[in-house]
Amino acid sequence: MFNKGDIAQKLTCPLFDGKEYWVLTGAALVLYGIKDNTKDIDLGASSEFIDELI
């Protein structure tokens, strides 16, 4: 399970240095304080960021 601190820590990775991505579903609810934790961290990303990852 991931709490707010866990999610924030994962997103401090150099890979996520201001690139075009966004946090979705349960993880977003945790970051907004609506839920306490979530089972996974779902991300959406721009096609440019996806291409860079590939």
Order of alpha helices (4+ residues) and beta strands (2+ residues): alpha-beta-alpha-beta-alpha
